[in-house]
Amino acid sequence: MTLYVLRAPAKSISRRTSFQYCSILKVRFIFSSSSVEPTHTPTTPKNTPFQETHFRNLIFKTIQETPFAFTNRHWVISDQFDPIILDPELFVRVLNSIRVRPRIALRFFRWVEGQLGQTCPTLAYSSILDILVEHNMMSSAYWVMERVISLNLHGILDVLIDGYVSAEVSVRLLDLLLWVYAKNNMVEQCLWVFDKMVRNGFLPDVRNCNRILRILRDKGLVVRAEEVYRVMEEYRIKLTIVTYNTMLDLFCKQGKVQRALELLSEMQTRGCSPNDITYNVLINGLSKKGEFEQARGMIRKMLDTGLKVSAYTYNPLICGYCDKGMLAEALALREEMVVRGTSPTVSTYNTLMYGLCRRGRVTDARKEFFDMLTKNLAPDILSYNILIYGYCLLDNTTQAIVLLHELRCRNLFPSVVTFNTLMHGLCRRGDLENAKQLKDKMINHGVLPDVVTYTILINGSYKAGDLPLANELFEQMLHKGLKPDHFAYTSRIVCELKRGDASSAISLQEEMLAEGFPPNIVTYNVFVNGFSKLGNLEEAFELLQKMVGYGFVPDHVTYTSVIHAHLKIGNLRNARELFSEMLTEGLSPTVDEAANNAICLEFKEAKISPYFFTNPDCHRMEEITTSGKRDDEDIIFSKIDR
């Protein structure tokens, strides 16, 4: 959306009243081709007062004689109202003639709309909206405007702007239109109305501007939100604390914390004091960035200015600490919030439990769970999912299954995540049979398996060596109408490579690309590892070069796969060179235990592991290689070669 700014002279916008506007800056938003901007030229009403008076009196007389007249479209009367139904212009004039009785006007409008069997003309909707707003019947006007939008009569915007109704009413109706568009999350239409309004001198209500900003924030449209914000500043639409908080939240969610801090300074300079929401938003953004000291500084500012801290203040920072493994700091912060008079919430406990479980401290996580119960807080399904995850990480699926029964006793319903987590734990232990049975149980409980469910079982089948079952599950997933994701495709590729069918694996990769899943570092590692194990070192190296060409940096898994292949065929010198290169790139072989075990196994097969893994010289390899002492490195590997 591009912004063009032009100077335009003041002009009067009204058919019936003179409403002078000061000189404005015209702003042009250029939208994508999907934008809809229909045009409409209103028809100039004709003056036939005798005909209008006749029908006005007839309507009033009919209602006086039959109070329920025109109450629904099935109400039947003689054909004396046919001229109104058949003549749209007459219909509009008659509506205006009974505007002094707005409720009757609305009733009659709805009845005629029902008789037509088709959409009323746009001018008719404009007329009834004009009448309703003039009499401050905003709820009814809102209903009519929603009806207009549902019928795709977007041309009403031009009718309202072109002066068919008074300027005062136009402003209110345009704001109403903007509100309805915003409520329905119609981004392009919101921006279109906003653009038309400011270009024609109608300044939107700041609440509607804030609604637009919220929609753009939720959709992550930073550039467009900034443009709307700049226009608000340019036209001196008074910015509120809601405006600033919405923009701050947008910047923080997009990781633009520095820009958020700059905006904080701007709002304070303009005399708008931050509130608790302002600080909570910034604390959340800073915590996600790992800027913990700055986040704590925000809490201190809140306390210094007398603002009340809450769980919304502390939870993001506790989450940030847990994500970084700083559990001591997270637990200490929980104690601090209690001292400050803020009670931890279920979300607080869930965050701490997840952080502890990720580090294998399931016993401590369980203590937090019981502490939550003593505080009269009711654990939710997420609380149980976290504990089940923790026990599964420790291969304690027995206790995880106990938790599955326990949550049911608390009238909680297991989710697909609950079953998937437990299923993954069973597959980790190699208990594929119980994992498959669990899939059947989840279906019996009304929980449908998703792509993750099938991917877990496909991986479990592959690890159990049951490749036909893995392929069967993949086909079953497709038959259920589930679209494989990146992980599902990768799992199937692993299976094909394990079977030695490289061509099928490549075909799957092409299908994966066609479905919108470009290869990533994991995909390349799977292929490099698969080709290496198949002895296709040339293809493995070609993939390695292609991977680098596409901007991917080989990691320790990539190197380990190729080193593994060289060792398998006894090519120790090439293995040594790649090992040195890996260390030179700053990749430590100790990062991945499984990778080291693979290398260890191959060296054992070469009958050299006792020397390589016990000799102190080998423990100096990383230091030697990174320091560039190639002679010392050659001496060590020459011993290994012998």
N, C-alpha and C positions, 0 to 999 in steps of 0.2 A: 504494500500500500504506500504509494508515493505521495508526498505532500507538496502542493503548489500554493503559494500565497500571493494574492493579488489585491490591490486596493479598490474598493467599490464605494460609490457615493451613497449617502443615506437615501432611503426610499420609503414610501408609504405602502403598507401591505394590508389592504382591507377593501372589501366591496362596499361595506356599509358604514365603516368608521374610519376616521383618519388616525392612524397610529404611527407616529414618527419614530424612526430608529436612528441612533447615531451612526456615524461612519464606521463601517466594520471591515475586517480583513476577510476576504473570501478564502476558504480552504477547500481544496479539491483532493479527495481521497480516490486514488486510482485502484479499483478492486480487481480481483481475478475475474476470469471469464465466467465463473460460476455465479457472480453477483447478478441480482435481478433488479432492474431499474425501469419498470414499465412507465410509460407516459400516459397522461390522460388530460384531455382538454375539456373542461366542464362546459356543458351546454347552458347558454344563457336562458334563465327561466322566462317564460312569457307571462304577461299580465292579463289574466282573465278573471277578475275578482268575482263576477256574478256566478261563474261555474264553481269556483272555490267555496264561495259562501254557501251555495246550495248544498254541496257535499259536507261542509263543516256542520251545518245545521242538521243534516240528515244523520250524521254520525252521532251527534249529541242526543238527538231525539230517539234514535234507535237504542242507545244505551239507557236512556231514561225509561223507556218502555220495557226493555229487556236487559236488566243489569248484567247478565252474564254474556252479553253479545261480544263477539270478537275475542272471546277468551281462549279459543283454540281453533286450529285450522279446519276442524270438522264441523264447526258451527255453520249452519246453513241459513241463508237468507235469499230473498228474491234477487234477480239479476240487476237491481238498481245500482249496485256498486261495480258492475262490470267495466264501465268506462275508466274507473280508477285503476282497476287491475290490468286493463289492456293498454293504458297510456302512462308510461313511466313519468313523463314530465308533469302530467296532471297529478299523479300520485305524490310527487315531491311538493307541488304547490299546495295540495290539500294538507299534507303533513305540516307544512309551515303555517297553514291557516288555523290549526288546532294546537299550536305550540304552547298556548297559555294553559293547556291541560296536558302536561307531559306524560302522565300515566296512561291517559286515554290514547295519546299519540303513540306510545310504545306498544300498547295492546293492539291498536289498529295496524301498526307497522308489521308486527309479528303475524297477524292474521293474513294480511295481504301477501306477505312472504310465503306463507303456507299455501295460499291459493295459486300462486304463480307456478309452483312446481319447478321453479328454476331460481337462479340467483337474481336478487333485486339489483337495479343499477347502482353503481357506486355513489351517485349523487343522493340516492335515497338513504343509504347508510350514513353519508355525511350529514344529511338533514336531521335524522333522528339523533345522531351523536351530538349535533349542535344544540338541539332542544334539550337533551338530557343534561349536558354540561352546563348550559345556561341556567338550569334549575338545580344545579349541584347534585344531580342524581348519578354520582360517580360509579356506584356499584353496577347500576344498569348499563351505564356507558361502557364499563369494563367488559360486561357480557357481550355487548354489541361489537366492541372492537375485537374481542376474541373470535367472534363469529366472522368478522371481516377477514381476519388472518386465516382462519380455517378454510375460507372460500378462495384464498389466494388473490384477494382483491387489493394487491399491493399498490395499485394506482391511486388509492385513497390518499396517499402521501401528497401527490401532486395537487389533488383537489383541495386539501387542507392548506397547502402552501400558497396556491394560486389565488387565494382571496375569496373562496366561496363562502367561508364563514368569517366572523369578526376575528381580528388579530388576537384579542384576549382569549377567545374560545379556542382559536387555532393553537396557541401555545399549550393550553391544557390538553387538547386532543393529541397533539404531536407527542407530548410527554407520555400520554396514555398509550399511544402506539408504540413508543420506544419501550415502555414498561412491559407490554405484552410480548414484544419481540425478545426482550431480555429474559423474561420468565420462561420462554420456550427455547432459550439458548440458541437463538437464530443470529449467529455472529455477523454474517454478511449484511443482513437486513438491519441489524442494530447500527452498524457502522454507516450504512447507507442513509438511514434516517438522521443519525447524528451529523453526518456531512451536510445533508440538505438543510437541516435546521440552522446550523451555524452560518452556512453560505447565504441564507435568506433572512438572517437577523433574528431568528428565534433561538434564544439560548436555552438549552436543555436544563432541567432541574438537576442539581448536583447529585441527588440520590440516583437518578437514572444514569448519570455519568459513572457513578460508583458501581452500579450494576453491570455496566459494560466492562469496566475494568476487572470486575470479579470474573466475568465470563472469560475474558482474555487471559487472566491469570490461571484459571482452571485448565485452559487449553494450552498453556505455556507459550502464548503468542506475545513475547516480550516486546518486539519491535512495534507492533500495532498498539499495544498498551501504552508504550512511551509516546507514540504519536497522539493518541487521545489525551494523554496527560498534558502534553505540550499545548494542544489546542485549548484545553481547559485553562491553562495558565495564560495563553495569549488573549483569550476572550474574557479573562478575569472572572471566570466562574469560580466562586468562592470554594477553595479546597477545604475539605473537612478532615478530621482525624481519621475517618473511614477511608478517605481517598489515599492518605499517606500510608496507612496500615496495609491497604490492599497492594499498593506498589511495593512496599517493603517486603511483604510476603511473596510477591511475584519474584523479586530479585533474589531473595533467599532461597526459594525453591529451585531457581535456575542456577544456583551456586554463585551468583554475583553479589557476594556479601559486601565487598568493598563499595560497590555502587549503592547498596542499601545503607551503609554507614554514611555515605555522602548525602543521601536523601534525608537521613536523620538530622544531620547538621542543617540542611536547608529548611526543614520544617521548624526547627527550633529558632532559626534566624527570623522566620516569618511569624514568630509568635505563637506557634502551635506546639503545646507541651505534649510530650509523649505520655501515653497511658500504659497500663499494665499489658495490654495486647501488643502495643508497639515493642516493648522490651521482650515479651515472650516470643514474638516472631523473630527478633534479632538473635535471641539466645538459641533458638532452634537452628537458625542458619549458621551461626558460628560453631555450634556443637557438631553439626554435620561436616563442617570443614576441618574439625579438629582444633579449632581455636578456643581451647578450653579456658585459658586465662582471661581472654576478652569476654567470654560468656559469663564467667564468674564476676567480672567487672560490671557487667550489666545488672547482675543480681544486686551487687552492692549499691549501684545507682538507684535501683528501685527502692531499696530499703532506706537510703539517704533521703529520697524525695517523698517518703511516706506512702509509697504505692504498696499494695498488698501482694505478696508473693503467693503462688499457689502451686498445685501439682503440675499445672501447665508450664510453670516457670522451671521447675526442677527436672521433670521427666526427660526433656530433650538432652539435658546435660548428662544425666545418669545414663541415658542410652548411648551417648557419645563415648563416655568412659568405658562402658561395657563393650562397645564395638572395637575399641582399641586394646581390650584386655586389661584395662586399668580398674580391676574390680575393687581394690582397696579404696580408691578414690570414689567409686560409685557408691559403695556401702557407706562411706563416711558422709557423702552428700545426702544420702537418705536420712542419716541421723541428724544432720544439720537442718533439714527441712522439718523434722519433727520438733526440734528445739525452737524453730521459728514459728511453731504453731500450725504448720501445714501437715495435714494427714496424708500419708502415702495412699495412692489409689491402687486398684487392681492392675492398672497399666504399669504403675511403678514396680510392683512385685513381679509382674510378668517379665519386665525388662531385665530385672536383676536375676531372675531365675534362668532366663535365656542366656545371659552372659555367663553365669556359673556353669550351666550345662555344656556350653560350647567348650569350656575348659576342663570338662570331665568332673566338675565338682557337683555331682548330682545330689549327694547327701546334703550339701549346703543349700542347694536349690530346694530340696524337700523341706528343709527347716524354714526357708522363706515362705513356702506354701502353707505350712502349719501356722506360722506367724500371721499370715494373712487371715486365716480362719479365726485366730484369737482376737483380731481387730474387727470381727463381724463383717468382713468383706467376703463376698461370694465369688469363689473362683469361676472363671468362665471357661469355655471350650479351649481358648488359647492357652490358659494355664495348664490344662491337662495335656494339650498337644506338645507343649514345651517339655514337660516332665517325661512324656513318652519318648520324645526325641532324645532326651538326655540318657535315659536307660538304654535305648537302642544303640546309642554311640558306645556304650559300655558292653554291648552285646547281651544285656540283661533283658531279653524280650519277655521273660516270664513276668517280671515286675511290670513291664509295659502293658502286658495283657491284663494284669490285675487292675491297672489304672483305667483301662478301657471299660471294665465292668463297673468300677467305682464311679466314673463320670455318669454312667447311666442311672446309678442309684441317686445321683444328685439332680436327676431330671434334665441332664444335658444330653444333647444329641451329637454323636460323633460326626465329624464332617469328612469330606473327601481327604482333607489334609491329615486328619487323625489316622484313617486307614492307610493312606500312602506312607506316612511316617513309620507306622508299625510294619507295613509290608517291606519297606526298605530295610528295616532292622532285621527281619527274618531272612531276607535275601543276603544280607551281609554275613549272616551266620551260615549260609548255605542251605537254609531250610526252605527250599523252593516249594515243597509240597504244601506246607502250612501257609505260605504266602499266597499260593493259588487258591487255597480254601478260603483265605481271608477276603479275596476278591469276590467270591460267591456270597460270603456273609454280608459284605457291604451292599451288594445288590439287594439281598433279602431285607436289609434295613432301609431300603429306599434311597441309598446313596449310589449314584451312577459313577462308574470308573471314568477317569478322564485320561488325557494324553500322558500325564505323569504316571498314573497307575500302570499303564501298559509299558511305558519306558522302563519303569522299575523292574517289572516282571521280565521284560526282554533282556535287560542287563543281568538279572538273576539267572535266567536260563543260559545265557552265554557263559557266565562264570561257572555254572554247574556242568557245562559241557554239553548241554542239550540244545544244540543249534537248530534242529528242526522245530522244537517248541518255540524258540525265539522268533523264527520266521513265521510260524503259525500265529503267534500273538500279534506280530506286526500286521499281518493280513486281517486278523480279527479286528484290530483297531481301525483299519481303513473301512472294513465292512460296517462298523458301528457309526460311520460318518465322522469320525474324529480325524482332524487334520494333524499329521505329524509335525512336531516342532523341530528345532535345531537338535535338541538332545535325542529325540526319537530317531531321527535320521542317522545321527552319529552312532547310536547304539547298534542300529542295523548294519551300518558300514563295518563296525568292529566285528560283527558276526560273520559277514561275508569274507572279510580278510582272514578271520580265524579258520574259515572253511577252505581258504586258499583260492577263493574266487575273486581275484583282483578286478576282473572286468565288470562283475556285478556291483562291486563296491564303487567303481568309477561311475557306473550308470546311476547309482543311487545319489552320488555326489552331484551329478548333472541335474537329476530330478530335484534335488534339494535346492540347487541354485535357481532352477526355473520357478520354484515355489516361493522364492524371495528370501532364501536363507543363504547368504554368501558364506564361503568358508572362513573360519576364524582360526586362531592359533591351535585350538583343540582339534579341529578338523584336520589341519596339516599334520599335527603330531600323531593322530590316529593313522593317517596314511603312511607317514614316514616310518612309524613303528611297525605297521603291518607289512610294508614292502621290505623292510629290513629283516623281519622274521622269515619272510618268504625267500630271502636271499637275493632279492632284486635291488642290489645296492645302487645300481645306476639310476633306477627310477626314484629311489629314496633321495639320492643326491640332487636329481632334477627337481624334485618337489621342494627340497631344501632351498635351492636357488630361486625357484619361483616364489616361495614363501618370503624370502628376503626382498625379492623384486617388488612384491606387493606391499612392502612396508612392515611386515611382521618380523619381530625379533625372535630368533630361536631361543627357547628357554632350556632349562636343565633337562626337561623331559625329552625335548628334541634331540639334544646331544646324546643323552643316555641311550636312546633307541639306536642311533647309528653306531655308537661305541659298542653297544651290545652285539650288533650284527658283525662288526669287525672281529670282536673277540671270538664269536662263535665259529668263524672260519679260520681262526688262528692268526689274523692280521694284527699283531700286537703293536707294530710300529704306528700304523694308522690310528689305532685306538689311542695310543699315547699322544699323538699329535692333536687329535680331537679333544682329548681330556685337557691338554694344555691350553688349547684355544678356548675351551669352556671356562677355565679359570681366569684366563686373560680377559674374557668378557665380563668378569665379575660374578659368574654363576658358580655357586658353591655346590659340590656334589653331596653335601650333607643336608641340603634343603629337602630332599625327597627320600625318605627312608626306603620306599619301595624301589626307587631307581638305584640306590646304592646296593640294595640286596640283589638286584638284577646283575649289576656289574660284578658284585662279589661272587655270585653263582658262576658267571662265565670265567672269572679268574680261577675259581676252584676247578672248573672243568679243564682249564689250561694247566692245572697243577702248579700254580704259582701263588695262590692266595695266602699260604702261611707267611711268605715273605712280604707280600704287598700290604697285608692288613696288620702285620705285627711289627714290621721293621720301622723304627723311628724315622728313617729317611723318608718313608712314604708319607708320614704325617707332616713333613716339611714341604710337600709338593706344592701346596697352594701358595705358600710363602715364596718358594723358589720361582714358580712360574710367574706370579704377579710382579716379582721384583726384576724379572728379565734375566735371571741367571741361567741361561740356556745350557751352559756347560754342566752345571750341577744337575740339571734336569736330565741331561743325556746320561750322566753317570748312573743315576738311580734307575732309569729305564733300561740301561744296558744290563744292570744286575737282574732286572725282571726278565729280560729277554733270555738270559742264560738259564 
